[in-house]
Amino acid sequence: MKYISTRGQAPVLSFEDAVLAGLATDGGLYVPETLPHFSKEEIASWAGLSYQELAFKVIAPFVDGEIPDEDLRELIAKTYSTFRHDAIAPLVQTAHNEFILELFQGPTLAFKDFALQFLGNLLDYVLKKRDQRVVIMGATSGDTGSAAIEGCRHSDNVDIFILHPHNRVSEVQRRQMTTVLENNVFNIAVEGNFDDCQNMVKASFGDQSFLPEGRQLVAVNSINWARIMAQIVYYFYAGLALGAPHRPVAFSVPTGNFGDIFAGYLASRMGLPVDQLVIGTNANDILHRCISANDHSLHQLVHSLSPSMDIMVSSNFERMLFDLYDRDGAAISKLMADFKASGNLSLSDTALTKARELFTSYRLDDEQMIRVIADVWEHTEYLLDPHTAIGVEAARKTRRRQDIPMVCLATAHPAKFPEAVRKAGYPQDPPLPHHMADLFEREERYAVQPKDIAAVQQFMKDNIRK
């Protein structure tokens, strides 16, 4: 399996090289040259497999033998051994043909654990084999950082630097990152928003001259292909549990960076019968505006009660555009250059029609989201986090068919967002799971830096272990 850039001008890479490269040298994102496809009979034969067994079936074609099957199985087993629920991704029914897929059973209580615990183990394996040390640089709007740190904290071959927007993540999210005190973990609070952090990361990947000789940056944001690959698995897992491939399923995904829902799109391309993919956004609604009105223009970023979705530039949308434009790298390169220059992007009529065949979208502001948490709690005594609430309501407002199971992805545990939950009328802060019960008593360590890439890079240079 070879990997190519969405902009068509970067070297073609192997799986391991694509994982280590992150962003392509032409500024694009790596995608598989071809996508594996499973027949209806093959998917049906997976019914009843454990999550780990299914993960091997889905992931192995992308690795294509670069990692021996036995080692890949061990990496997968190690990854999901830290999850609190034996089902790994349990389903809970909340209404007729409406289900919540609980993706917060991992060690940091967010869906990012599915990909980042795997990526941490994968990097450890590859770097040890190559006797190589790297620097991880990532930006987080809340959940990616803690999951990446948890996945990489034990690796001697990695120094990890995570940028988060200062005072713009929840306290639980911040403490999950800043209370990890291993000597290879560095948290940087940037005096700006998430897009500022993400722009610094992308610029640093474009010019890595600030790094010591022999080191390279590795991405943990969802620009890293391995993250998308790992997320495809739970779409198949939920679909099989609800009758696929013998009947179609639909999914609703609260999304900011488009990585999670892009994995669902890939699952559909790989043979899972997906009838509909619902994009749920908060007030930072660039993806909703794009699908509903062909308006992909930059607006001022809004600070919301669903901070993991406070993103205006959705990195993974470029991978979707690559498919919508028939994998024409030159067309995508021009489209992204124009977007960078003007802050605006319009899809061609053909691309927009293709997107709308599968995707619908909906937007909720904080007030609407709070009402959904309250309503679902009142009727089911099931407590949603603010991001999941957006996905649930988006599904209910745009659902095409009531006879098809609708799976709403629960992307985080409600305990991570007590402010939103209390505003919905819940009488107390939702309790943290027992392994995190002392979180507010742990020592914190992080550095506040200005919105200045030179200052951030100097901090990294000063702290990379020799």
C-alpha positions in Angstrom: 0.0 0.0 0.0 1.4 3.4 -1.1 0.4 6.8 0.2 0.1 9.9 -1.9 -0.4 13.6 -1.1 -3.7 15.4 -1.7 -1.8 18.1 -3.6 0.0 15.7 -5.9 3.6 17.0 -5.6 5.1 15.1 -2.6 7.0 11.8 -2.7 4.9 8.6 -2.6 5.5 6.9 0.8 5.2 3.6 2.4 2.8 3.2 5.4 5.5 3.7 8.1 7.0 6.6 6.3 3.6 8.2 5.9 2.9 7.9 9.6 6.2 9.5 10.5 5.9 12.3 7.8 2.5 13.7 9.0 2.0 16.6 6.7 3.3 16.1 3.1 6.2 18.3 1.8 3.8 20.0 -0.6 1.5 21.0 2.2 -1.0 18.3 1.5 -2.2 15.3 3.6 -1.3 11.7 2.9 -4.0 9.3 1.8 -3.9 5.7 0.5 -3.2 5.4 -3.2 -6.1 2.9 -3.3 -8.8 2.1 -0.7 -9.4 -1.5 0.4 -13.0 -2.7 -0.3 -14.7 -5.5 1.6 -17.6 -7.5 0.0 -20.9 -7.9 1.7 -20.1 -11.5 2.5 -16.8 -10.7 4.1 -18.3 -8.0 6.3 -21.1 -10.3 7.3 -18.5 -12.9 8.4 -17.1 -10.4 10.9 -20.4 -10.4 13.0 -19.5 -11.3 16.6 -15.8 -10.5 16.4 -14.3 -8.6 19.3 -13.4 -5.0 18.8 -9.7 -6.0 18.7 -10.3 -8.8 16.1 -12.3 -6.4 14.0 -9.6 -3.7 14.2 -7.1 -6.1 12.8 -9.4 -7.0 9.8 -9.9 -3.3 9.0 -6.4 -2.0 9.6 -4.3 -4.8 8.1 -4.9 -3.9 4.5 -3.6 -0.3 5.1 -0.4 -1.7 6.7 0.0 -4.2 3.9 2.5 -6.4 5.6 5.0 -3.6 6.7 4.3 -4.7 10.2 4.1 -8.5 10.6 0.5 -9.7 11.4 1.5 -11.0 14.8 3.1 -7.7 15.8 0.1 -5.8 14.5 -2.3 -7.9 16.6 -0.1 -7.2 19.7 -0.2 -3.5 19.1 -4.0 -3.5 18.8 -4.3 -5.7 21.9 -2.0 -3.4 23.9 -3.9 -0.3 22.7 -7.4 -1.4 23.8 -6.3 -3.1 27.1 -6.4 0.3 28.8 -10.1 0.9 28.0 -12.6 0.7 30.9 -15.4 -1.2 29.1 -14.9 -4.7 27.7 -17.0 -3.8 24.6 -14.5 -0.9 23.9 -17.2 1.0 22.0 -20.6 0.1 23.6 -23.9 1.2 22.2 -26.7 2.6 24.3 -30.3 3.2 22.9 -31.8 6.6 23.6 -34.9 6.6 21.3 -36.5 4.5 18.6 -33.8 3.4 16.3 -31.4 6.0 17.9 -28.2 4.9 19.5 -25.3 6.5 21.3 -21.9 5.0 20.5 -19.8 5.6 23.6 -16.4 6.5 22.4 -15.2 7.8 25.8 -14.3 4.5 27.5 -10.5 5.1 27.0 -8.0 6.4 29.5 -8.6 10.1 28.8 -12.4 9.9 28.3 -12.6 11.0 24.7 -12.9 9.4 21.3 -9.3 10.5 20.5 -8.1 7.6 22.6 -9.1 5.1 19.9 -6.6 6.6 17.5 -4.0 8.1 19.7 -3.4 5.1 22.0 -2.9 3.1 18.9 -0.6 5.8 17.3 1.5 6.0 20.5 2.1 2.2 20.4 2.7 2.3 16.7 5.3 5.1 16.9 7.0 3.3 19.8 7.2 0.1 17.6 8.5 1.9 14.5 11.0 4.1 16.2 12.5 1.3 18.2 12.9 -0.7 15.0 14.6 2.2 13.3 16.6 3.3 16.4 15.2 6.8 15.8 14.2 9.7 18.0 11.6 12.2 17.0 9.7 15.3 18.3 5.9 15.3 18.3 4.3 18.6 17.9 0.5 18.9 18.1 -2.3 21.4 18.6 -5.4 20.6 20.6 -8.8 22.2 21.2 -9.1 20.0 24.3 -9.1 16.2 23.8 -6.3 15.4 21.3 -3.6 16.7 23.6 -4.4 14.5 26.6 -4.9 11.4 24.5 -1.6 12.0 22.6 0.3 12.6 25.9 -1.2 9.4 27.4 -0.2 7.5 24.3 3.4 8.7 24.1 4.3 9.5 27.7 6.2 6.2 28.2 8.2 6.4 24.9 12.0 7.0 25.3 12.1 7.8 21.6 9.7 10.8 21.7 9.7 14.3 23.1 6.1 15.6 22.9 5.0 19.2 22.8 1.3 20.0 22.8 -0.1 23.5 22.2 -3.5 24.4 23.6 -5.3 27.8 23.5 -4.7 29.4 26.9 -7.9 29.5 29.0 -10.0 28.1 26.1 -10.2 24.5 27.1 -12.2 23.1 30.1 -10.3 22.7 33.4 -10.6 19.0 33.2 -9.2 18.9 29.7 -6.3 21.2 30.8 -5.5 19.2 33.9 -5.5 15.9 32.0 -2.6 17.3 30.0 -0.7 19.4 32.5 -0.7 16.9 35.4 1.4 14.4 33.3 4.9 15.1 34.6 7.1 12.7 32.6 10.3 14.4 31.4 9.4 14.0 27.7 6.0 15.8 28.0 5.7 19.6 27.5 2.4 21.5 27.5 2.4 25.0 25.9 -0.6 27.3 26.6 -0.7 29.7 23.6 -2.3 33.2 24.1 -4.6 32.7 21.1 -7.2 30.3 19.8 -7.0 26.8 18.4 -6.5 27.9 14.8 -3.5 29.9 16.0 -2.0 26.8 17.6 -2.8 24.7 14.5 -1.3 27.2 12.2 2.0 27.2 14.2 2.1 23.4 14.0 1.6 23.4 10.2 4.2 26.2 9.7 6.7 24.2 11.9 6.2 21.1 9.8 6.8 23.2 6.7 10.2 24.5 8.1 11.8 22.2 10.7 15.2 24.0 10.7 14.7 25.0 14.4 15.1 21.3 15.4 18.4 19.8 16.5 20.3 17.9 13.8 18.9 14.4 13.2 15.4 15.1 14.6 12.1 15.5 12.7 8.6 16.4 13.6 5.9 13.8 13.8 2.2 14.7 13.8 -0.4 13.5 16.3 -3.2 15.7 15.0 -5.6 14.1 12.6 -3.4 15.1 9.7 -1.6 11.8 10.6 -3.1 9.1 8.5 -2.8 6.4 11.3 -5.4 8.3 13.3 -8.0 8.3 10.6 -7.3 4.6 9.9 -7.9 3.6 13.5 -11.2 5.5 13.6 -12.7 3.6 10.7 -13.0 0.5 12.9 -15.7 1.8 15.2 -18.0 2.5 12.3 -17.8 -1.1 11.2 -18.2 -2.2 14.8 -21.4 -0.2 15.4 -22.8 -1.1 11.9 -22.3 -4.8 12.5 -24.0 -4.6 15.9 -27.1 -3.1 14.3 -27.5 -5.5 11.4 -25.0 -4.4 8.7 -24.2 -5.3 6.0 -27.8 -6.7 5.6 -29.3 -3.3 6.4 -27.9 0.2 6.1 -27.0 2.4 9.1 -26.6 6.2 9.5 -24.2 8.2 11.7 -24.2 11.6 13.3 -20.9 13.1 14.2 -20.1 16.3 16.1 -17.1 17.6 14.3 -14.6 20.4 14.2 -11.6 19.1 12.3 -13.5 16.7 10.1 -11.3 13.7 10.9 -13.9 11.6 12.8 -16.6 11.9 10.2 -14.1 11.4 7.4 -13.4 8.0 8.8 -17.1 7.3 8.5 -17.0 8.3 4.9 -14.1 5.9 4.3 -16.0 3.1 6.0 -18.8 3.7 3.5 -16.3 3.6 0.6 -14.9 0.4 2.0 -18.2 -1.5 1.8 -20.2 -0.5 5.0 -23.7 0.4 3.8 -23.9 4.0 5.2 -27.1 5.8 4.2 -26.3 9.2 5.8 -23.5 11.0 7.5 -24.7 14.0 9.6 -22.2 16.8 10.3 -23.0 18.5 13.7 -21.4 21.9 14.4 -21.5 24.5 17.0 -21.5 28.2 16.3 -18.2 27.7 14.5 -20.2 26.4 11.6 -18.0 26.5 8.5 -18.6 22.9 7.7 -22.4 23.3 8.0 -22.4 26.4 5.9 -20.3 24.6 3.3 -22.6 21.6 2.9 -25.9 23.6 3.3 -25.1 26.8 1.4 -21.7 26.2 -0.3 -20.2 28.9 1.9 -16.8 27.8 3.2 -15.7 31.2 4.3 -13.7 32.1 7.4 -15.6 33.8 10.2 -14.4 35.0 13.6 -13.9 32.0 15.9 -16.4 31.8 18.7 -15.5 30.5 22.2 -18.3 28.0 23.1 -19.3 25.5 25.7 -18.3 22.7 23.3 -14.6 23.8 23.0 -13.3 20.8 21.2 -15.3 22.0 18.2 -14.0 25.6 18.4 -12.2 25.2 15.0 -12.6 27.2 11.8 -10.1 25.6 9.5 -10.9 21.9 9.3 -7.7 20.2 8.3 -9.2 16.9 7.2 -11.7 18.5 4.9 -8.9 18.6 2.3 -8.9 14.8 2.2 -12.6 14.9 1.5 -12.1 17.5 -1.2 -9.5 15.3 -2.8 -12.1 12.7 -3.4 -14.8 15.1 -4.4 -12.5 16.5 -7.1 -11.7 13.0 -8.4 -8.3 12.9 -6.7 -6.9 15.7 -8.8 -3.9 17.0 -6.8 -3.4 20.1 -8.9 -7.0 21.1 -8.4 -6.8 20.7 -4.7 -3.5 22.6 -4.5 -5.1 25.6 -6.3 -8.3 25.4 -4.2 -6.3 25.4 -0.9 -4.0 28.2 -2.1 -7.0 30.3 -3.1 -8.6 29.6 0.3 -5.4 30.6 2.1 -5.2 33.9 0.2 -8.9 34.9 0.3 -10.4 33.0 3.3 -13.1 31.7 1.1 -13.7 28.5 -0.8 -16.6 27.4 -3.0 -17.2 23.8 -4.2 -17.9 23.1 -7.8 -21.5 22.1 -8.6 -20.3 18.5 -9.2 -18.4 18.3 -5.9 -21.2 19.8 -3.9 -23.8 17.4 -5.4 -21.5 14.4 -4.6 -21.1 15.6 -1.0 -24.8 16.0 -0.5 -25.5 12.5 -1.6 -24.1 11.2 1.7 -23.7 14.3 4.0 -26.3 16.5 5.7 -25.4 19.1 8.3 -26.9 21.1 11.2 -25.7 23.9 13.5 -26.5 24.5 17.2 -25.4 27.4 19.5 -24.8 27.0 23.2 -28.4 27.7 24.2 -29.8 25.1 21.9 -27.2 22.5 22.9 -28.0 23.0 26.6 -31.7 22.3 25.9 -30.8 19.0 24.2 -28.7 17.9 27.3 -31.7 18.7 29.5 -34.2 17.1 27.2 -32.3 13.8 26.8 -31.7 13.6 30.5 -35.3 14.3 31.3 -36.6 11.6 29.0 -33.9 8.9 29.4 -31.7 9.8 32.4 -28.8 9.5 30.0 -26.3 12.4 30.4 -24.7 13.8 27.2 -21.6 15.9 27.0 -22.1 19.1 25.0 -20.4 17.8 21.8 -22.5 14.6 21.7 -25.6 16.7 22.4 -24.9 18.6 19.1 -24.6 15.3 17.2 -27.9 14.0 18.7 -29.9 17.1 17.8 -28.3 17.3 14.3 -29.4 13.7 13.7 -32.9 14.4 14.8 -33.3 17.5 12.7 -31.8 16.1 9.4 -32.6 12.4 9.6 -33.7 11.1 6.2 -35.2 7.7 7.2 -36.7 6.6 10.6 -36.4 2.9 9.7 -32.6 3.0 9.5 -30.6 2.9 12.8 -29.1 6.3 13.6 -25.8 6.1 15.5 -24.8 9.3 17.3 -21.1 9.3 18.2 -20.5 10.2 21.9 -17.1 11.9 21.6 -16.4 12.7 25.3 -17.5 11.9 28.8 -19.8 14.5 30.3 -17.5 14.9 33.4 -15.0 16.8 31.1 -17.5 19.6 30.6 -19.2 20.3 34.0 -20.1 23.9 33.1 -22.4 22.9 30.2 -23.9 20.0 32.1 -24.8 22.2 35.1 -26.3 24.9 32.8 -28.6 22.1 31.5 -29.9 21.7 35.0 -27.9 18.7 36.2 -27.6 19.2 40.0 -23.8 18.6 40.3 -20.6 18.3 38.4 -20.6 14.8 36.8 -18.2 12.6 38.8 -14.9 11.6 37.1 -14.2 7.9 36.8 -12.3 6.5 39.7 -8.9 6.4 37.9 -9.2 10.2 37.6 -10.9 11.0 40.8 -7.9 12.9 42.2 -7.3 15.0 39.1 -7.9 18.3 40.8 -5.3 17.5 43.5 -2.5 16.6 41.1 0.5 19.0 40.4 0.3 20.9 37.1 3.1 21.9 34.8 2.8 24.0 31.7 4.3 27.1 30.0 2.3 30.1 28.8 3.7 31.4 25.5 2.7 34.4 23.3 1.0 33.9 20.0 4.4 33.9 18.4 5.8 31.0 16.5 9.4 32.1 17.1 8.8 32.0 20.9 7.1 28.6 20.8 9.9 27.1 18.6 12.6 28.5 20.9 10.8 26.9 23.9 10.8 23.6 22.1 14.5 23.9 21.1 15.4 24.7 24.7 13.6 21.6 26.0 14.2 18.8 23.5 16.2 16.2 25.3 19.7 15.7 24.0 
